[in-house]
Amino acid sequence: RDRVRAAGGGHASADRHLGVAVAAVGSSSAAANARTAEVATRLAARTGWRTEICFATTEPSVTEAISRLRARGADQVLVAPWFLAPGLLTDRLAHAAPQAIHAEVLGAHPALTQVVLDRYHAAIEQTRALSA
């Protein structure tokens, strides 16, 4: 949500007209792709934005997601990459949809830092429990 807002999407009255294509790598694993759908669903529930998922390496593509968002009434479409860092796949998304606004990757966001710390502390606790 923060990256979408920073890119110029989702401001007050425009919220109801915003469509967000949540973009991930894409996998042959349906479970992995379902996680992206969960992210998009949570984003929509918390913000009211229309969301669709898309993938850099499989279907649905970013252009398909944008078409679906437009068909659902989105006036503004923004691609929200579910990536830690920019690179080949985010470049691929930008090349495929130059007409869309592209948010920054997750990067060094404070929420990501908290997730890393939480997982680190959980791993330490698990190690202690196994050693006991």
C-alpha positions as CSV (number, residue, x, y, z in Angstrom):
1,R,0.0,0.0,0.0
2,D,2.8,2.4,0.9
3,R,4.6,1.9,-2.4
4,V,1.4,2.4,-4.4
5,R,0.6,5.6,-2.6
6,A,4.2,6.8,-3.0
7,A,3.9,6.2,-6.8
8,G,0.9,8.6,-6.9
9,G,-1.9,6.1,-6.6
10,G,-4.7,5.9,-4.1
11,H,-5.3,9.4,-2.9
12,A,-8.6,10.2,-1.3
13,S,-11.3,10.6,-4.0
14,A,-9.2,8.7,-6.6
15,D,-9.3,5.5,-4.5
16,R,-12.5,4.3,-5.9
17,H,-11.1,4.6,-9.5
18,L,-7.7,3.0,-8.8
19,G,-6.8,-0.5,-10.1
20,V,-3.7,-2.2,-8.8
21,A,-2.0,-5.0,-10.7
22,V,0.0,-6.9,-8.0
23,A,2.9,-8.4,-9.9
24,A,5.0,-11.3,-8.8
25,V,7.5,-13.7,-10.4
26,G,5.1,-16.5,-11.2
27,S,5.6,-20.1,-10.6
28,S,4.7,-23.6,-11.8
29,S,3.5,-24.0,-8.2
30,A,-0.2,-23.1,-7.9
31,A,0.3,-22.7,-4.1
32,A,3.0,-20.1,-4.7
33,N,0.8,-18.2,-7.2
34,A,-2.1,-18.4,-4.7
35,R,0.0,-16.4,-2.2
36,T,0.1,-13.5,-4.7
37,A,-3.6,-13.7,-4.9
38,E,-3.8,-13.5,-1.1
39,V,-1.7,-10.4,-1.1
40,A,-3.9,-8.8,-3.8
41,T,-7.1,-9.8,-1.8
42,R,-5.7,-8.3,1.4
43,L,-4.7,-5.1,-0.4
44,A,-8.2,-4.7,-1.8
45,A,-9.9,-5.4,1.5
46,R,-7.8,-2.8,3.3
47,T,-7.9,-0.1,0.7
48,G,-11.0,-0.6,-1.5
49,W,-8.8,-0.6,-4.6
50,R,-9.6,-3.0,-7.4
51,T,-6.8,-5.5,-7.6
52,E,-5.7,-8.2,-10.1
53,I,-2.7,-10.4,-10.0
54,C,-0.2,-10.8,-12.7
55,F,3.2,-12.5,-13.2
56,A,6.4,-11.7,-15.0
57,T,7.0,-15.3,-16.1
58,T,3.6,-16.9,-16.5
59,E,-0.1,-16.0,-17.0
60,P,-1.9,-13.9,-16.4
61,S,0.4,-11.2,-17.8
62,V,0.6,-7.6,-16.7
63,T,-1.3,-6.6,-19.9
64,E,-4.1,-9.0,-19.1
65,A,-4.4,-7.7,-15.5
66,I,-4.5,-4.1,-16.8
67,S,-7.3,-5.1,-19.2
68,R,-9.3,-6.7,-16.4
69,L,-8.8,-3.7,-14.2
70,R,-10.0,-1.3,-16.9
71,A,-13.0,-3.6,-17.6
72,R,-13.8,-3.4,-13.8
73,G,-13.9,0.4,-14.0
74,A,-10.4,1.4,-13.1
75,D,-9.5,4.9,-14.5
76,Q,-6.0,4.8,-13.1
77,V,-3.9,1.6,-13.2
78,L,-0.8,1.0,-11.2
79,V,1.6,-2.0,-11.2
80,A,2.7,-3.0,-7.7
81,P,5.7,-5.3,-7.9
82,W,5.8,-7.9,-5.2
83,F,9.6,-8.0,-5.5
84,L,12.4,-7.2,-3.0
85,A,14.6,-5.5,-5.5
86,P,14.5,-4.2,-9.1
87,G,16.0,-6.3,-11.9
88,L,15.2,-8.2,-15.0
89,L,11.7,-9.2,-14.1
90,T,10.6,-5.7,-13.0
91,D,12.1,-4.4,-16.2
92,R,10.1,-6.9,-18.1
93,L,6.9,-5.7,-16.4
94,A,7.7,-2.1,-17.2
95,H,8.5,-2.9,-20.8
96,A,5.2,-4.9,-21.2
97,A,3.1,-2.1,-19.7
98,P,4.8,1.3,-20.3
99,Q,1.4,3.1,-20.1
100,A,0.9,2.1,-16.5
101,I,2.4,3.7,-13.4
102,H,4.9,1.4,-11.8
103,A,5.4,1.5,-8.0
104,E,8.8,0.8,-6.5
105,V,9.7,-2.6,-5.3
106,L,9.3,-3.5,-1.6
107,G,13.0,-2.7,-0.9
108,A,14.1,-1.5,2.5
109,H,10.7,-0.8,3.8
110,P,10.3,-0.8,7.7
111,A,7.6,-3.4,7.5
112,L,9.9,-5.7,5.6
113,T,12.6,-5.2,8.3
114,Q,10.1,-6.2,10.9
115,V,9.2,-9.4,9.1
116,V,12.9,-10.3,8.8
117,L,13.4,-9.6,12.6
118,D,10.3,-11.6,13.5
119,R,11.4,-14.6,11.5
120,Y,14.9,-14.3,12.9
121,H,13.6,-14.3,16.5
122,A,11.3,-17.2,15.7
123,A,14.2,-19.2,14.3
124,I,16.2,-18.6,17.4
125,E,13.3,-19.7,19.6
126,Q,12.9,-22.8,17.5
127,T,16.6,-23.6,17.8
128,R,16.4,-23.2,21.6
129,A,13.4,-25.4,21.8
130,L,15.0,-28.2,19.8
131,S,18.2,-27.9,21.9
132,A,16.3,-28.3,25.2
